[in-house]
Amino acid sequence: MDRIRIRGGAPLHGTIPIGGAKNAALPLMAAALLTAAPLRIANVPDLADIGTMVELLRSLGVAADIGPATGAAAGRVVTLDGGRVSDTTADYELVRKMRASVLVLGPLVARFGEARVSLPGGCAIGTRPVDLHLAGLRRLGAEIEIVDGYVLARAPTGLTGATVVFPQVSVGATENLMMAAALAAGETVLENAALEPEIVDLARCLATMGAEIDGAGTARIRIRGRQKLAGGEHRVIPDRIEAATYVMAGAITGGAIRLPGADPALMEAVGDVMARTGTEVAADADAVTVRRDGPLTAVNVATAPYPGFPTDAQAQLMAVAAIAAGTSVLTETIFENRFMHVPELARMGADISVRGNHATVRGVAALRGAPVMATDLRASVSLVLAGLVAEGETTVNRVYHLDRGYAGLVEKLAACGAEIERIRG
Ligand code: EPZ
């Protein structure tokens, strides 16, 4: 299994192009199931999770054409043609690999009147149920039962628009319901919808495909369903979490990095928090820039749904806090088990104690390199960040987690002066 070896200490200087957002691309790809016409999606990042979604869509009978990598951020054009969907079962083997597979449920039941999708089960960051997805689809008239670990959803005469009030904000449930509602008869109103930029991106794509949809980006989304949707062309928004991760890389090493392609409007909470640590995050014409010259200062931060500080950047911030002067308290409010990086950072010399969903991080003068590993994407990348500043050598194992969400991570960091390499085998 591949590993990443890092020799810490070099401040990063240079340019890192930001790719398309994984968490926008995955629902956009699922949206291809809503139409018999081709959907052409540009700026799709070159990631293992995208490959898993392609595999899943192909298993359902969607024809997928993946264009060559283009440009510095290596985005691809993916053309998906749902004209010959032959199966409505999303198999356990694929759903198990990637929870976002559950996003095919809404489109399948809306267009074909039936779907059989494996229940994803828990994962490293929490139990992550899909009850909100199922309750929402039931409101639209789907009959749903759980049989042998699979969700069986049926709507033989189609779905019907309704008001769905989410008791809790869920990005995935909002997306599944938006897609289902786009083919439901009449109007659907989603209340307490997620506000994430990835939701707005999906709404834009659905509108291109002919759906009538407004309010995306607010807590109330209104969708007027169509009998049929068309294909279309869409470009994925920049990955705000990839960008936030490289902002943290600049902060932790005390460097200056330009992030062309990043959208500053999507990163305000991250910019505000980093300013409090003594890191300058600014925007110029076509890039976000990050620079830190002075000392790092501790911060107290609680994760929150957008526009709050993202849970997907909490682990990376913790690596920064580990060497900031003073005591930081990081509170995780979205997932109940998203502190798996804590024991590994501690092995590198970080002083962190966890009580419930609060991590108290007492900044230390230096981290020390160590062999480490983590069980999810963002925890893994936080260990890479810690390795960039640790004394001596850090080896990060289980690199496949990083391949799920960071295209060209090693190359991008090395181009800015990091001593980092991937060891194959
Ligand atoms: C999306 O996951 C992202 N994934 C996650 O990114 C991200 O951490 C998360 O949103 C929060 O921002 C994709 O977009 C593919 P949720 P999602 O439904 O949609 C609970 C990464 O590192 N919940 O908003 O699965 C759930 O357990 C990943 O890139 C229910 O209780 O997240 C969690 O506590 C990891 N019942 C909270 O809601 C449900 O039916 C928010 O989850 C659904 C969710």
Boltz pocket constraint, residues with backbone or C-beta under 6 A from the ligand:
constraints:
  - pocket:
      binder: B
      contacts: [[A, 22], [A, 23], [A, 24], [A, 26], [A, 99], [A, 100], [A, 126], [A, 127], [A, 128], [A, 129], [A, 130], [A, 131], [A, 132], [A, 133], [A, 134], [A, 168], [A, 169], [A, 170], [A, 171], [A, 172], [A, 173], [A, 311], [A, 312], [A, 333], [A, 334], [A, 335], [A, 336], [A, 377], [A, 378], [A, 405]]
      max_distance: 6.0
